[in-house]
Amino acid sequence: RRLFDRSCIHCHAHTDGQANATFGFAPSSLDLSSPDGVRAGVTLPDGTHRSVITPDDSGLPPLVWRLMRRHEEAAR
């Protein structure tokens, strides 16, 4: 949770069933406010479900890949 509290939780905390803020992006079903929320994964626009902690074809879980990408963006 400490990792997500710095930046992710602003958009990905669904304590009331909806994203808190989207900063201009489309709302996301990802809930990082609890371990159960992380395990629940995301619902994609086409209605399919995807885990964010199961490695994809790249060998990395999508959540780890996104965190690495955000880290690179923050360095700029």
N, C-alpha and C positions, 0 to 999 in steps of 0.2 A: 504493500500500500504506500509506503514511503516513496517509492520510485514514481508511482502514478500521481501522487499528490502535487508534485511540482508543476506539471503542465497538463497531463492527460485528463485529470479528473474534472476539469472545467467543462469539457464537452461530453465526457464519458462517465458521468455519474447519474444513474437513473433512479435516484431515491424516490422520485414522485412519478416514475413511469415514463418520463420524457427527458431528453437531453437538457442540461442546464443552459448551455450556450452553444452556438454553432460557429461563431466567428465568420459567417458567410458561407460555410460549407453545408452540404445537405445533412440533415440529422442522421445519426448513427444509432443502431440498436446495441452497440457494444457498451457494456456496463462494467467499468473498472472499480466500482465502489465497494465490491466485496469479492471474495474468492468464488462464490457461486456465480456471480456475474461474469467473471473471467472465464470460468468453465462453460458457461452457457454459449459462448461464442457470439456470432453475429448472424443476422438474417440479411441476406443480400437482396437487392432491388427486385430480383426475379422470384423471391420467396423462398429460395433454397437457403439452407443453413450451412455455416462453415465454422469450424473450430479455429480459435486464434492461438491455441497452444499445441496443436498437432502439427508436426513438420509437414511442409508442402513439398513440391518437386525440387525446390532449391535445397532442401535439407534443414531449413530453419523454420521454426514456427512463425506464422505471419506477424504475431505480436512482437517477437524479437526483431524481425526484419524492420518493422515500422519504428521501433525504438531506436535502432541503429540509424535509420534515416533521419529521424528527428534530432539525434545527437549531432549528425553531420550538419544539419541546417542551423542548429544553435551555435555552431562554431563560426559561422559566417559573420 
